[in-house]
Amino acid sequence: MRHLKAGRKLGRNATHRLALMRNLARALFEHERIITTVEKAKEARRFVEKLITLGKKGTLHARRLALARLPDREAVAKLFSEIGPRFQDREGGYTRVIKRHERRLGDAGRTAYLELLKEGETQVRARAPAPPPAPAPRLTEPELPPAPEPAATPEPPAETPQPPPAS
């Protein structure tokens, strides 16, 4: 069983996975939007968001940690000069994965966009607010139609006293 084994292996060994994540992160920082498979995008999001958190700190130690994880100096420079300050006020959720309807040519893998959010953009696109629900009708006794009034009936004749039976 795979209890407490987070992360996808993506059909690669550990060093190949690390190289893949570095390449995806470098491309994302350079172009700010890339197309990849859904599974790779979701894994790269974890890797990239940790790097952006380091970029927000802006310290020398954070820069060295980022260089250890992503050895491309140009990408790290852009991370600390442009991307980190852009997300200074956010607490996370710097990227968005948008699934595409087009499958990859060759193996028909599901594809997705992995993109960085813009300045001041929210992660979930706002929809028009739904109208408030109508108040539920109160549960009361069901209203029955009024009972028809009885037709005017003549009063029964008054009983005449009967003599007591003889014993």
N, C-alpha and C positions, 0 to 999 in steps of 0.2 A: 504494500500500500504506500501511497505517496503523501502521507500525513506530514504537514509542516514543510513540504518541499515546494517553495514558491518559485515561480518563474518557469518559462517554457524553454525547452532545450533546442527547439527549432531544427532538429536533425543535424546538429553540429556538436563538436567537442568544445570544451571550455575556451580554448584560445581562439578558435574560429568564431565563437559567439561574441567574444570580446572585440575581435576585429570588426565583426559585422556591426556591433553597436557603435563603435568609434566612427565607422564610415557613415552610418545613418545620421549620427549626431553632427558630424562635420558637414554633411550635405544639408541638413536641416538648418544649421546656423548660417550657412552660406546662402541658401535659397529661400529659407523661411517657409517653404512648403514642398513636400516631396510626396511621391506616389510609391507605395510599397504594399506588401500583403498586410492584411488585417492583423495577423498574429505578430508579425515583425513590428508593425506600428505600435501595438499595445506594449510590447516589450521595450521598444526604443523610447517610448514615452516615459517609462520608469527611469531609464538611464539619463535622458535629457533633462528631466525635471530636477534631478539631483544636481546636475551641472549648473542649471540656472539658479538654483538656490545658492550654490557657491558663488556664482557671478553676482548675486545680489549683495553678498557680504563685502566683496571688493577688497579684502585684506590680502596681504602677501601670502599668508598661509593658505587661504582659500584658492589663490591663483596657483600655488604649487600643487595643491590637491587636484585642481582641475587639469593641470598639465600632466599629472600622473595618470589620470583617467582618459584624457583626450590629448595626445601628444602633438596635435597640430597647433602651432603657435598662432597662426592667423585666426583660426576659429576661436581660440581662447581669448585673443585680443578683442575680437568682435563681441564675444560673450561678456567680457567685463566692461567694455566701453559702451555698447549699445543695448544689448539684450537684457543684461542684469538691471541697469537703471530703469528700463521700461517697465519691469515688473516689481519695482521697489515697494509698491503699496499692496501687492497681492500676497496672499498667504499660501498659494499653491495653485495648481490647475493652469499651468502656463501654455499647455498644448491642447490641441483638439484633434480627435480622430474622426474623420468623416468617411463612412463607407461609400464606395462607388458601386454603381450597378454593373460596370464593365468588368468582365473577368480577364485574367491575364492570359495572353496568347501563349499557347504551348501546353500548360498544365491546367488551365482554367482556374487558377487560384483566385480567391476573393481579394480584391484590391481596395485600398483606402488611401485617403490623403492624411498625412501627418503634418500639421501646420502649427506655427506659433501664433498666439493671439496678438492682435494689434493693440496699440496703446489705448487703454480705457475700455477695451472690448470685454464683454462678459462671455463666459464659456458657453452658456446656453442661449441660443437666440430667442429673444422675447417674442411671444405670441400675443395676439390680442387677448386681453383678459376675458375669461369665460363669463357669461352673464350670471348673476347670482341665482342660486336655485330658488324656485318658487316655494313659498312656504307650504309645508305639508298641511293637508286639511285636518282639522281637529276631528278626533274620533268621538262622535256623539251617537246617541241613539238614532238609528235610521228613521228618517221621517216616513211614516206610513201615510198613505192617503187617508183623508178623513173618512171615518166609518159612515156609511149611508144612514141617514136618519130613518128609524122604522116608520113604516106607513101608519097613518092614523088608524089604530085598531079600536073597535068599540070596547068599552069596558065590559068585563064579564058581568053577567047578572048577579045581583046580590043573592047570597045563599039564603034560602028560606029555612027556618028551623025545622028540623026533622023530629018527630016524636021519638022518645027513647024506645029501644026495642023491648018487647014484653018478655018477661022471664018466667 
